Amino acid sequence: MREMARERPVAVTVRGRSMAPRLADGARVEIAPARVYWPGDVVAFRSASGSLLLHRVLGYRLHAGRPALVVRGDRCPGPDSPVPLDRVLGRTVAPLAAALRLRAALAFLALAARRLARKQER
């Protein structure tokens, strides 16, 4: 699928409610690779079990010594496990409102602050 997306955007159907209401169950979105994924982007990636997921980028962190995405479904309480960049197929090609980018960046900063506070407590 990654090779197909390099040629032209690939259409996928959303299954589930983790991205509702912005991406409803049954919605069709187009995915295309990008050089950089920014907070707020909705990316398609393969989970550790091999499932194709669509979640929003909050930011980056190191995982196993390499950069990985921190992502979360809009309706999910917390972030997923870090997503290595080689498991990312691309991002949705629809325009994204600046407010969604800001909200994602602020969520990432809140996560980072909580993580730092936990480290300082130890």
C-alpha positions, 0 to 999 in steps of 0.5 A: 500500500505504501508503494501505491500511495507514492504514485497517487493518494490511496482511498481508505474507508474509516472503520470504528469511532476513534476519530469521530466526529471528524472522521465517522465510521464509513467515511472515505479518506485519501492517504498520501505520504509526506516528508514530515508529519506535523501535530494535527495531521491524521496519519495511517499506520500499521499497528504492532498487530498489523491492523491499519489505523488512522489517528492524529499526530500529537508530536514525536519522541525517541523510541528504541533510539529512533524518532517515532510519532506520538498519536492518539485517536480523537475519542481515545483517552490516551496516546497509542504506543509510539509509532516508528516512522517506517510503519506510517503509510501517510497522512490524510490529504484533506486540509486541516484547520489551524485550531486542530493543529494547535489542539494537538500540539497542546495535548502533546505538551501536556503529555510531555509535562506529565511525563517530566513530572513523573520522572522528577517524582522518582 
